[in-house]
Amino acid sequence: MTYPSGQQNPWGQPPGGGHPQQHPYEMAPLAPPPKSNAGWIVVALLLVVGLVGGVGALVLGANSGVSGSAMAASDAMTTTAPTTTTTTTTTKARPSAGAQLSYTEYEGPWNFKLGDVEMTADWSEGRDHTDCAPVEEDGALTALGCQYAVEMLLTAEGGAVKLTQFVLAMSDPAAAEHAADQIEETDLNVRPAGIIDDFETGKWKATSSKEFVVITLATATAAVRTELVQDYLRYRHGDITGAIAFR
């Protein structure tokens, strides 16, 4: 990732020991996803993210947030204005077997509920990339086997939190698992539209799901508690990771 001249990596070093790569969705047969988005996403979180016993690992696996200035990235494309609706996203049709993944499968405002946890985020934009060049630095992701990438941007807390998600397509689950363990924050090219300027807290996470790697980055202003940023990171990351497991 590119930083202003003289700026040190504001995210810190990637977590030691790599990323947890267990795939609990492989431990038991999965039924086709129910029609209700809320129903199957809860099951996905329990299976893939391991919320019952793995929440701490997910939070601790993300980098510690530190003060820093905005991350720079070159991209001349115009961004779309964020939506403000919080209407539940319409359930998308399940893609055909072998179909290329697209941001349109997860497009729309994010309305999440699990027990007493409720979180929402407004949709900003999504992009489908034919290769991984737009989201990588110096070919780092391509070198790990990335074939194409999906990009999604959301905002929350009145714009005080920004979420950027990349989904990288690999050749197979083994390649995805290896890549998720090797990816570093400096390998990523995040556009300014997906990052809070002079963010106070910045966290990220990479996990494999089937033949894909899901990468989620969350930045926030000083007005947002670090714990809340962690929640946005863990639940949004788990939501999309779980959705892909059922894809």
C-alpha positions as CSV (number, residue, x, y, z in Angstrom):
1,M,0.0,0.0,0.0
2,T,1.3,3.5,-0.8
3,Y,1.7,6.0,2.0
4,P,2.6,9.7,1.9
5,S,6.3,10.5,1.9
6,G,7.9,9.5,5.1
7,Q,4.8,8.0,6.6
8,Q,5.3,4.7,8.3
9,N,2.9,1.8,7.9
10,P,0.0,3.0,10.1
11,W,-1.5,-0.5,10.5
12,G,1.5,-2.1,12.2
13,Q,2.9,-5.5,11.4
14,P,0.6,-8.4,10.3
15,P,-0.4,-10.8,13.1
16,G,2.2,-13.3,14.1
17,G,1.6,-16.9,13.2
18,G,-0.5,-16.1,10.1
19,H,-4.2,-16.2,9.8
20,P,-6.4,-19.0,11.2
21,Q,-7.2,-21.3,8.4
22,Q,-9.6,-23.8,9.8
23,H,-12.6,-24.5,7.5
24,P,-15.3,-25.7,9.8
25,Y,-17.8,-25.6,7.0
26,E,-16.0,-28.7,5.6
27,M,-16.7,-30.7,8.8
28,A,-20.4,-31.3,8.2
29,P,-22.6,-31.4,5.1
30,L,-24.3,-28.1,4.4
31,A,-28.0,-27.7,3.4
32,P,-28.8,-25.3,0.6
33,P,-29.1,-21.7,2.0
34,P,-32.6,-20.8,3.2
35,K,-34.5,-18.0,1.4
36,S,-34.0,-15.6,4.4
37,N,-30.6,-13.8,4.3
38,A,-30.6,-13.4,8.1
39,G,-31.1,-17.1,8.7
40,W,-28.3,-18.6,6.7
41,I,-25.9,-15.8,7.6
42,V,-26.2,-16.7,11.3
43,V,-25.4,-20.4,10.5
44,A,-22.5,-19.2,8.3
45,L,-21.0,-17.1,11.1
46,L,-21.2,-20.0,13.5
47,L,-19.5,-22.4,11.1
48,V,-16.9,-20.3,9.4
49,V,-16.0,-17.6,11.9
50,G,-16.6,-19.7,15.0
51,L,-18.4,-17.0,17.0
52,V,-19.0,-19.5,19.8
53,G,-15.3,-19.9,20.6
54,G,-13.4,-17.9,18.1
55,V,-14.5,-14.3,18.5
56,G,-11.3,-13.4,20.5
57,A,-9.1,-15.0,17.8
58,L,-10.8,-13.1,15.1
59,V,-10.4,-9.8,16.9
60,L,-6.8,-10.5,18.0
61,G,-6.0,-11.7,14.6
62,A,-6.6,-8.2,13.2
63,N,-3.8,-5.7,13.4
64,S,-3.7,-3.2,16.3
65,G,-5.1,0.2,15.3
66,V,-2.8,3.2,15.7
67,S,-3.0,6.8,14.8
68,G,-1.9,7.6,11.3
69,S,-2.6,9.7,8.2
70,A,-4.6,8.7,5.2
71,M,-3.4,5.9,3.0
72,A,-2.9,7.1,-0.6
73,A,-3.7,5.1,-3.7
74,S,-4.0,6.1,-7.3
75,D,-7.3,5.6,-9.0
76,A,-9.0,8.1,-11.3
77,M,-12.4,6.4,-11.5
78,T,-15.3,8.3,-10.0
79,T,-17.0,6.9,-6.9
80,T,-20.7,6.7,-6.5
81,A,-22.5,8.5,-3.7
82,P,-23.2,6.4,-0.6
83,T,-26.7,5.1,-0.1
84,T,-28.6,6.2,3.0
85,T,-31.3,3.5,3.1
86,T,-31.3,0.8,5.8
87,T,-33.8,-1.4,4.0
88,T,-32.9,-5.0,4.2
89,T,-31.0,-6.1,1.1
90,T,-33.0,-8.3,-1.2
91,T,-31.8,-11.9,-1.3
92,K,-29.8,-12.5,-4.4
93,A,-30.2,-15.6,-6.6
94,R,-27.6,-18.2,-6.0
95,P,-25.0,-18.1,-8.9
96,S,-24.7,-21.0,-11.2
97,A,-21.9,-23.5,-10.5
98,G,-18.5,-22.2,-11.7
99,A,-19.8,-18.7,-12.3
100,Q,-17.3,-15.9,-11.7
101,L,-17.8,-14.1,-8.3
102,S,-19.2,-10.6,-8.5
103,Y,-19.7,-7.8,-6.0
104,T,-23.4,-7.8,-7.2
105,E,-23.9,-10.9,-5.1
106,Y,-23.4,-8.9,-2.0
107,E,-24.4,-5.4,-3.2
108,G,-26.6,-3.2,-1.0
109,P,-26.9,-1.8,2.5
110,W,-25.7,-4.2,5.2
111,N,-28.2,-5.0,8.0
112,F,-26.8,-7.6,10.4
113,K,-28.4,-9.1,13.5
114,L,-27.2,-12.0,15.6
115,G,-28.7,-12.3,19.1
116,D,-28.3,-8.9,20.7
117,V,-25.9,-7.7,18.1
118,E,-27.2,-5.4,15.4
119,M,-25.0,-3.6,12.9
120,T,-25.7,-1.6,9.8
121,A,-23.6,0.0,7.1
122,D,-24.5,1.9,4.0
123,W,-23.4,0.7,0.6
124,S,-20.9,3.0,-1.3
125,E,-19.8,1.1,-4.3
126,G,-18.5,-2.2,-5.8
127,R,-16.2,-3.1,-8.6
128,D,-15.3,-6.3,-10.4
129,H,-11.7,-6.4,-11.6
130,T,-10.6,-8.8,-14.4
131,D,-7.3,-9.2,-12.6
132,C,-5.7,-8.2,-9.3
133,A,-3.6,-5.3,-10.4
134,P,-6.0,-2.6,-9.2
135,V,-6.0,-3.9,-5.6
136,E,-2.3,-4.8,-5.2
137,E,1.1,-3.3,-4.8
138,D,4.0,-4.4,-7.0
139,G,2.2,-7.5,-8.2
140,A,2.2,-9.1,-4.7
141,L,-1.2,-10.7,-4.9
142,T,-0.8,-11.9,-8.5
143,A,2.5,-13.6,-7.3
144,L,0.4,-15.4,-4.7
145,G,-1.9,-16.8,-7.4
146,C,-4.7,-14.2,-7.4
147,Q,-6.6,-14.5,-10.7
148,Y,-9.2,-11.7,-10.3
149,A,-10.6,-9.5,-7.6
150,V,-13.9,-8.1,-6.3
151,E,-13.9,-4.8,-4.3
152,M,-16.7,-3.5,-2.0
153,L,-16.9,-0.2,-0.1
154,L,-19.3,0.6,2.8
155,T,-19.6,3.4,5.4
156,A,-21.1,3.4,8.9
157,E,-21.6,5.6,12.0
158,G,-22.5,8.6,9.8
159,G,-19.4,8.2,7.8
160,A,-17.1,7.9,10.8
161,V,-16.3,4.2,9.8
162,K,-15.3,3.0,6.4
163,L,-15.1,-0.6,5.4
164,T,-13.2,-1.9,2.3
165,Q,-13.4,-5.5,1.3
166,F,-11.5,-7.4,-1.3
167,V,-12.4,-10.9,-2.4
168,L,-9.5,-12.5,-4.3
169,A,-10.1,-15.6,-6.6
170,M,-7.5,-18.3,-6.4
171,S,-7.1,-21.5,-8.3
172,D,-8.3,-23.8,-5.5
173,P,-8.9,-23.8,-1.7
174,A,-5.3,-24.8,-1.0
175,A,-4.0,-21.8,-2.9
176,A,-6.5,-19.5,-1.1
177,E,-5.4,-20.8,2.3
178,H,-1.8,-20.3,1.5
179,A,-2.4,-16.8,0.2
180,A,-4.5,-15.7,3.2
181,D,-1.6,-16.8,5.4
182,Q,1.0,-14.9,3.4
183,I,-0.8,-11.6,2.6
184,E,0.6,-8.5,4.3
185,E,-1.1,-5.1,4.6
186,T,1.6,-3.6,2.4
187,D,0.5,-5.9,-0.5
188,L,-2.8,-4.0,-0.7
189,N,-3.7,-1.0,-2.8
190,V,-6.7,0.6,-1.0
191,R,-8.3,3.6,-2.7
192,P,-8.8,6.8,-0.7
193,A,-12.6,6.4,-1.0
194,G,-12.3,3.3,1.2
195,I,-10.2,4.9,4.0
196,I,-10.9,7.5,6.6
197,D,-8.5,10.5,6.2
198,D,-6.2,10.7,9.2
199,F,-7.9,7.7,10.8
200,E,-7.5,7.0,14.5
201,T,-8.2,3.3,14.3
202,G,-7.3,0.9,11.5
203,K,-7.7,-2.8,11.5
204,W,-7.7,-5.6,8.9
205,K,-8.2,-9.3,8.5
206,A,-7.6,-11.9,5.8
207,T,-9.2,-15.4,5.7
208,S,-9.7,-18.1,3.1
209,S,-13.1,-19.5,2.2
210,K,-13.3,-22.2,-0.5
211,E,-11.1,-20.9,-3.4
212,F,-11.3,-17.3,-2.3
213,V,-9.5,-15.0,0.1
214,V,-11.7,-12.4,1.9
215,I,-9.8,-9.3,3.1
216,T,-11.6,-6.7,5.2
217,L,-10.2,-3.4,6.3
218,A,-11.9,-1.0,8.8
219,T,-10.9,2.5,9.6
220,A,-12.5,5.0,11.9
221,T,-12.2,8.5,13.3
222,A,-11.4,9.2,16.9
223,A,-15.2,9.6,17.6
224,V,-15.6,5.8,17.3
225,R,-14.6,3.4,20.0
226,T,-11.9,0.9,19.1
227,E,-14.2,-1.9,20.3
228,L,-16.9,-0.9,17.9
229,V,-14.4,-0.8,15.0
230,Q,-13.4,-4.3,16.0
231,D,-17.1,-5.4,15.9
232,Y,-17.6,-3.9,12.4
233,L,-14.5,-5.8,11.2
234,R,-15.3,-9.1,12.7
235,Y,-19.0,-9.3,11.8
236,R,-18.7,-7.9,8.3
237,H,-15.7,-10.1,7.6
238,G,-17.5,-13.1,9.0
239,D,-20.7,-12.3,7.1
240,I,-19.1,-12.3,3.7
241,T,-16.7,-15.2,4.5
242,G,-19.8,-17.2,5.5
243,A,-21.8,-16.2,2.4
244,I,-19.0,-17.4,0.2
245,A,-18.8,-20.7,2.0
246,F,-22.4,-21.3,1.0
247,R,-21.9,-20.0,-2.5
